Amino acid sequence: MPEIQDRHRKQLAVMRGFLEGRQYYVAAAAMELVRGTEVGTRKDMVTPKLHHQLSVARLVSTLLPHLMYPEETLAAAFLHDLLEDHGHEWTREKLEEKFGKRVADAVWCLSKKSGGMVKTSESYYGALALCPAGSIIKLCDRAHNLQTMHGVFSTEKQTAYVGELDTHYFPMIRTARRTYPRQYGAYENLKILLRSQRAMIHRILEATEVRESTSPTLPRKV
């Protein structure tokens, strides 16, 4: 669909202007790096691969007045999948050399696996709750995943994704909010957004179950 590609180009141009206007050159360099790395389209064969990273960064950009490290958080938002998806090219040390320790640490916290290492859920979300940039990005990442999963994920996976809000995400918000009260406004904003998404998705899933249970079963052809 040409309109999807066109909208993505416009969003990219707006973000580039936003970053340059604020002199966020580290974040701009992160965006350009990922733009050159995430080429092609997503599974739908239409949406650019970069669309997810750009969407997460756009949500982060609305929270900047509440963030302790606004530019570094934006830069890490663009890079948040880099170590997981391109660990053969990028390491934590290489990221730190190019973008600084705070960005590299956040991307590392956001990586469930990299270089043969796999984190448990307990250690993963526990570390994120103590990372001021990583905790914000992870919440924005999940918000975008919930927004775009319908029609892509199975009903079972959608249910599991929503369930993780209560088991991992809301507890992470509570810990991060106490640890970084300076970011209180951002955590509250994202908590409200995720709760709204949860309620809407529950209604959609319930309606789907009712529709499927009441649909007549067609006789099988012999």
C-alpha positions in Angstrom: 0.0 0.0 0.0 1.7 3.2 -1.2 0.0 5.3 1.6 1.8 3.3 4.3 5.2 3.9 2.7 4.3 7.6 2.1 3.2 8.0 5.8 6.4 6.4 7.0 8.5 8.7 4.9 6.7 11.7 6.3 7.0 10.5 9.9 10.7 9.9 9.3 11.2 13.4 7.9 9.3 15.0 10.8 11.4 13.1 13.3 14.6 14.1 11.6 13.6 17.7 11.7 12.6 17.4 15.4 16.0 15.9 16.3 18.0 18.4 14.4 15.9 21.3 15.8 16.7 20.3 19.3 20.3 19.5 18.4 19.9 15.9 19.4 22.7 14.7 17.1 23.4 11.5 19.1 19.7 10.5 18.7 19.8 11.5 15.0 22.9 9.4 14.4 21.1 6.4 16.1 18.1 6.8 13.9 20.3 6.9 10.7 22.2 3.8 11.9 19.0 1.8 12.3 17.6 3.2 9.1 20.6 1.7 7.3 20.4 -1.5 9.2 16.6 -2.3 9.2 16.0 -2.4 5.5 13.1 -4.0 3.7 9.6 -4.6 5.0 8.0 -6.5 7.9 6.1 -9.7 7.6 3.1 -8.0 5.9 5.5 -7.2 3.0 4.3 -3.5 3.1 5.3 -1.9 6.4 9.0 -0.8 6.5 11.1 -2.6 9.1 12.1 0.7 10.7 8.5 1.6 11.4 8.5 -0.1 14.8 11.7 1.6 16.0 10.4 5.0 14.7 7.0 4.5 16.3 8.6 3.7 19.7 10.8 6.8 19.4 7.8 8.9 18.5 6.0 7.9 21.6 9.1 8.5 23.7 9.4 12.0 22.1 6.0 12.9 23.6 7.4 12.3 27.1 10.6 14.3 26.9 9.6 16.9 29.6 9.3 14.1 32.1 12.6 12.3 31.3 15.9 12.4 33.1 17.9 11.8 30.0 15.7 12.8 27.0 18.2 12.5 24.2 19.8 9.3 25.4 16.4 7.8 25.9 15.4 8.7 22.3 18.7 7.3 20.9 18.2 4.0 22.8 14.6 3.8 21.6 15.9 3.7 18.0 18.6 1.1 18.9 16.5 -1.0 21.3 16.5 -4.1 19.1 20.0 -3.8 17.7 21.8 -6.2 20.0 19.1 -8.9 19.7 18.7 -8.6 15.9 22.3 -7.7 14.9 24.4 -9.1 17.7 26.9 -10.5 15.1 27.7 -6.9 14.1 27.1 -4.9 17.3 28.2 -5.3 21.0 27.5 -3.4 24.1 31.1 -2.1 24.0 30.8 -0.9 20.4 27.5 0.9 21.2 29.2 2.6 24.1 32.0 3.8 21.9 29.7 5.3 19.4 26.7 6.5 21.5 28.0 6.7 25.1 27.6 4.5 28.2 24.0 5.6 29.1 22.7 4.6 25.7 24.6 1.3 25.6 23.5 0.3 29.1 19.9 1.0 28.2 20.1 -1.1 25.0 21.8 -3.9 26.9 19.0 -3.9 29.5 16.4 -4.0 26.7 18.1 -7.1 25.1 16.7 -10.4 26.3 19.4 -12.2 24.4 22.7 -11.2 22.8 25.9 -13.0 22.0 24.7 -16.3 23.3 23.4 -14.9 26.5 19.7 -15.4 27.5 18.2 -13.5 30.5 15.5 -14.9 32.7 12.2 -12.9 32.9 13.0 -12.1 36.5 16.4 -10.7 35.8 15.3 -9.0 32.6 12.4 -7.0 34.1 14.2 -6.5 37.4 17.1 -4.8 35.6 14.8 -2.7 33.4 13.0 -1.3 36.5 16.3 0.1 37.6 17.2 1.6 34.3 15.7 5.1 33.8 15.9 5.0 30.0 15.3 1.3 29.5 12.1 1.2 31.6 10.5 4.0 29.6 11.5 2.5 26.2 10.2 -1.0 27.2 6.8 0.4 28.1 6.6 2.3 24.8 7.7 -0.8 23.0 4.9 -2.9 24.5 2.4 -0.2 23.8 3.3 -0.3 20.1 3.3 -4.1 20.0 -0.2 -4.1 21.5 -1.3 -1.6 19.0 -0.1 -3.6 16.0 -0.5 -7.2 17.0 -4.2 -7.7 15.9 -4.3 -9.8 12.8 -0.6 -10.7 13.2 -0.5 -12.7 16.4 -2.7 -15.7 17.2 -5.4 -15.2 19.8 -3.4 -17.2 22.3 -0.3 -15.0 21.8 -2.4 -11.8 22.1 -3.9 -13.1 25.4 -0.4 -13.9 26.7 0.9 -10.4 25.6 -1.9 -8.7 27.5 -1.3 -11.0 30.6 2.3 -9.9 30.8 1.1 -6.3 31.6 0.0 -7.6 35.1 2.9 -10.0 35.6 5.8 -7.9 34.4 4.9 -4.4 33.2 2.8 -2.8 35.9 5.1 -4.1 38.7 8.1 -2.7 36.7 6.3 0.7 36.6 5.8 0.7 40.4 9.5 0.0 41.1 10.8 2.4 38.4 8.4 5.2 39.6 9.7 4.9 43.2 13.3 4.7 42.0 13.0 7.6 39.6 10.3 10.0 40.8 11.6 12.6 38.4 10.0 10.5 35.6 6.7 10.1 37.5 4.7 11.9 34.8 6.0 9.6 32.0 5.3 6.4 34.0 1.8 7.5 34.8 1.1 8.5 31.2 2.3 5.1 30.0 0.4 3.2 32.7 -2.8 4.9 31.7 -2.1 4.1 28.0 -1.4 0.4 28.7 -4.4 0.0 30.9 -6.6 1.5 28.2 -5.1 -0.9 25.6 -5.6 -3.8 28.0 -9.3 -3.0 28.4 -9.9 -2.6 24.7 -8.0 -5.8 23.7 -9.9 -7.8 26.4 -13.2 -6.6 24.8 -12.0 -7.5 21.3 -10.8 -11.0 22.4 -14.1 -11.6 24.3 -16.1 -10.6 21.3 -14.0 -12.9 19.1 -14.6 -15.8 21.4 -18.4 -15.2 21.4 -18.5 -14.9 17.7 -16.5 -18.1 17.2 -18.6 -20.1 19.7 -21.9 -19.0 18.1 -20.8 -19.5 14.5 -22.4 -22.5 12.9 -20.0 -25.3 12.1 -20.2 -26.2 8.4 -20.4 -29.9 7.6 -17.2 -31.4 6.3 -17.2 -32.5 2.7 -16.7 -36.2 2.2 
